[in-house]
Amino acid sequence: MKEDDLYRELLATKSRGHLPDACAPRPLTDYANLVRHEEWRQAWNPESRTVGQVRELTGSIWSDAIAQCLKENGSAFIPRSVAPIYIDRPIVLQSGNRLIVHPETEIRLRTGAAGTCLVRNSRIVFSQAHPVSLCAGADTGILIEGGIWSDQCNEGHGRGGAYDPAGSMPGSHGAFLLHNVTGITVRNVRFRDCSAFAIQLGNATDFVIENITFDETADGIHIEGPSRGGIIRHIAGKTNDDAVALNAWDWDNSSLTFGPITDVLVEDVEVRPGYTWSELRLLPGTKVFPNGATVDCDIRRCMFRNIRGVHTFKMYDQPNFSKPEQDFADPIGKMSDLFFADIVVDGISRSDYYDKSSDGVFDICADIDALSIRNVRFNYAPGASDMAPYLVSVGPKALTRARGQTPADGWKEFFNPNANPVLTALTVKGVYLPDPNRPGAYVPCDDVTKLVHARRLSLNPDFPHSMPQGGIGQGRVVNLILG
């Protein structure tokens, strides 16, 4: 498959998923009579953006006004407001709805609302027990634009983003929870102090997510399978986990559905250089349901362009750490026809990184057929200052931790140390390294083969006196093509 041909095909998603602005959307101020003025106590201080002393707070609750405006008009415009607009439950969007917010207006979830999402669509399908039919009965034609959105870090109570206060859909963790949707656009949104994924979207087709800023969120944009046809672009800011994740397979406590992800373009992403969580993830697998049924959660025909500040593309198998023997991919995931271009890599010392086993910018433990990497600039010399020595490293990983307080409690693995992943048809073209003689200048790498590595593990004879336990898996690279 040619890169330019796929790029043109993926750009066509814009015409299918693009939505026009609402025609003269009704201003929310027309429903001010439905606003409730209330007092409550909270420990989150939105000015210092920290959890501190519990204090009294007074605010205006606009949930009823927003719901009524959407019900009567199908659209709502929230104008500029100096004071924050509070909601005490998720805003629920139906097919054809438009929710437009002035870019300087902040929407806050009132604390004590059980850490729910801020926005969700109405026809979400929860399907952790069996495969889901892609977009059956989906909400269509939804637009969300503008605003500064915050769940006030769920007052430090951990990850929020629940579907409802009862937590009736375990695995929902999005500030915007958008599932079973087609033809949806989210644009020009800032997420501030969110305890959950900024956007959790799955069981989706023809989606456009663009011009998104992260201002402290747990995760960024989290795409779940099955999904097909999407554009994610013009993304920037600081998250505390993956800025963009394509998780076709995932843990059962982190996802609503599972299945393949195909035809997605991710471009123009800028994350903070040298920061622990400046990562992107691709997670395929084979989902095994409680009744023994399976679904292939492959990732195919996806493209990443113009990515800056990243140190790791996490493309490895990762069982559910809370219950690795019950929730794992069997077999490991498959990916194909992946293209990465115009990547600026900023390293991180492995001694400062939570994953000491990470040794490559593209850290792979999955079966991949056709991976193209083009025009990569390292802002460090590979292997220098304890940074990753390889551009591509393929193989199993081992990270062993104790289950409890004593050795008698046993051990568990973060990763899959016995996997045998194979990367077939790896094309690398244009790798640039810092010029040691001219600060700020770069030179072509004279031997790219030294930056491609196949990992092989062995059992640690000193375990558990030293870590990790190790394994018997090994990776392979078949057919390395240098441009």
Secondary structure as the mmCIF struct_conf table of DSSP 4:
data_model
#
loop_
_struct_conf.conf_type_id
_struct_conf.id
_struct_conf.beg_label_comp_id
_struct_conf.beg_label_asym_id
_struct_conf.beg_label_seq_id
_struct_conf.end_label_comp_id
_struct_conf.end_label_asym_id
_struct_conf.end_label_seq_id
HELX_RH_AL_P HELX_RH_AL_P1 GLU A 3 LEU A 11
TURN_TY1_P TURN_TY1_P1 ALA A 12 ALA A 12
HELX_RH_AL_P HELX_RH_AL_P2 THR A 13 GLY A 17
HELX_LH_PP_P HELX_LH_PP_P1 PRO A 20 ALA A 22
BEND BEND1 CYS A 23 ALA A 24
HELX_LH_PP_P HELX_LH_PP_P2 PRO A 25 ARG A 26
STRN STRN1 PRO A 27 PRO A 27
HELX_RH_3T_P HELX_RH_3T_P1 LEU A 28 LEU A 34
STRN STRN2 ARG A 36 ASN A 45
TURN_TY1_P TURN_TY1_P2 PRO A 46 ARG A 49
STRN STRN3 THR A 50 ILE A 61
HELX_RH_AL_P HELX_RH_AL_P3 SER A 63 ASN A 73
BEND BEND2 GLY A 74 GLY A 74
STRN STRN4 SER A 75 ILE A 78
BEND BEND3 VAL A 82 ALA A 83
HELX_LH_PP_P HELX_LH_PP_P3 PRO A 84 PRO A 84
STRN STRN5 ILE A 85 ILE A 87
BEND BEND4 ASP A 88 ARG A 89
STRN STRN6 ILE A 91 LEU A 93
TURN_TY1_P TURN_TY1_P3 SER A 95 GLY A 96
STRN STRN7 ARG A 98 VAL A 101
TURN_TY1_P TURN_TY1_P4 PRO A 103 GLU A 104
STRN STRN8 GLU A 106 LEU A 109
HELX_LH_PP_P HELX_LH_PP_P4 ARG A 110 ARG A 110
TURN_TY1_P TURN_TY1_P5 THR A 111 GLY A 112
BEND BEND5 ALA A 113 ALA A 113
TURN_TY1_P TURN_TY1_P6 ALA A 114 GLY A 115
STRN STRN9 THR A 116 THR A 116
BEND BEND6 LEU A 118 LEU A 118
STRN STRN10 VAL A 119 ASN A 121
BEND BEND7 SER A 122 SER A 122
BEND BEND8 GLN A 128 HIS A 130
TURN_TY1_P TURN_TY1_P7 LEU A 134 GLY A 137
STRN STRN11 ASP A 139 GLU A 145
STRN STRN12 ILE A 148 SER A 150
HELX_RH_3T_P HELX_RH_3T_P2 GLN A 152 GLY A 156
BEND BEND9 HIS A 157 GLY A 158
STRN STRN13 ALA A 162 ALA A 162
BEND BEND10 TYR A 163 ASP A 164
TURN_TY1_P TURN_TY1_P8 PRO A 165 ALA A 166
BEND BEND11 MET A 169 MET A 169
TURN_TY1_P TURN_TY1_P9 PRO A 170 GLY A 171
STRN STRN14 GLY A 174 THR A 239
BEND BEND12 ASN A 240 ASP A 241
BEND BEND13 ALA A 243 ALA A 243
STRN STRN15 VAL A 244 ASN A 247
BEND BEND14 ALA A 248 TRP A 249
TURN_TY1_P TURN_TY1_P10 ASP A 252 ASN A 253
BEND BEND15 SER A 254 SER A 254
BEND BEND16 LEU A 256 LEU A 256
STRN STRN16 ILE A 261 VAL A 271
TURN_TY1_P TURN_TY1_P11 PRO A 273 GLY A 274
TURN_TY1_P TURN_TY1_P12 THR A 276 TRP A 277
STRN STRN17 GLU A 279 LEU A 283
STRN STRN18 GLY A 285 VAL A 288
TURN_TY1_P TURN_TY1_P13 PRO A 290 ASN A 291
BEND BEND17 GLY A 292 GLY A 292
STRN STRN19 THR A 294 CYS A 297
STRN STRN20 ILE A 299 VAL A 310
STRN STRN21 THR A 312 TYR A 316
TURN_TY1_P TURN_TY1_P14 PHE A 321 SER A 322
BEND BEND18 LYS A 323 LYS A 323
TURN_TY1_P TURN_TY1_P15 PRO A 324 GLN A 326
BEND BEND19 ASP A 327 ASP A 327
BEND BEND20 ASP A 330 PRO A 331
STRN STRN22 ILE A 332 ILE A 332
STRN STRN23 LYS A 334 VAL A 345
HELX_RH_3T_P HELX_RH_3T_P3 ARG A 350 ASP A 352
BEND BEND21 TYR A 353 TYR A 354
TURN_TY1_P TURN_TY1_P16 LYS A 356 SER A 357
STRN STRN24 GLY A 360 CYS A 365
BEND BEND22 ALA A 366 ALA A 366
STRN STRN25 ASP A 367 PHE A 378
BEND BEND23 ASN A 379 TYR A 380
TURN_TY1_P TURN_TY1_P17 PRO A 382 GLY A 383
HELX_RH_3T_P HELX_RH_3T_P4 ALA A 384 ASP A 386
STRN STRN26 TYR A 390 VAL A 394
BEND BEND24 GLY A 395 GLY A 395
STRN STRN27 THR A 400 ALA A 402
BEND BEND25 ARG A 403 THR A 406
HELX_RH_3T_P HELX_RH_3T_P5 PRO A 407 ASP A 409
STRN STRN28 TRP A 411 GLU A 413
BEND BEND26 PHE A 414 PHE A 415
TURN_TY1_P TURN_TY1_P18 PRO A 417 ASN A 418
STRN STRN29 VAL A 422 PRO A 434
TURN_TY1_P TURN_TY1_P19 PRO A 436 ASN A 437
BEND BEND27 ARG A 438 ARG A 438
TURN_TY1_P TURN_TY1_P20 PRO A 439 GLY A 440
STRN STRN30 TYR A 442 PRO A 444
BEND BEND28 ASP A 446 ASP A 446
HELX_RH_3T_P HELX_RH_3T_P6 VAL A 448 LEU A 451
STRN STRN31 VAL A 452 ALA A 454
STRN STRN32 ARG A 456 ARG A 456
STRN STRN33 LEU A 459 LEU A 459
TURN_TY1_P TURN_TY1_P21 PRO A 461 HIS A 465
BEND BEND29 SER A 466 MET A 467
STRN STRN34 GLY A 470 GLY A 470
BEND BEND30 ILE A 472 ILE A 472
STRN STRN35 GLN A 474 GLN A 474
STRN STRN36 ARG A 476 LEU A 482
#
